[in-house]
């Protein structure tokens, strides 16, 4: 089929590749965040073991822990959106192409 002005051309492999990249990056960020939380734990347990700075570190770590799992979740969601986009376009285009 010849492409004309106004045709929407979607590179499936590119979109799916971006989805995988989002997922991989989300997993990597999650690992880095886990290491960050561990560092805060180490600081509170061995570096600053008492006082107001210790309490602030513990409180900060507690709040930061609320983000645990979010990076992986966002990466997975972005990957799913990319897959869904391709599936939706393929379903809508089904009648345009003979197989």
Order of alpha helices (4+ residues) and beta strands (2+ residues): alpha-alpha-alpha
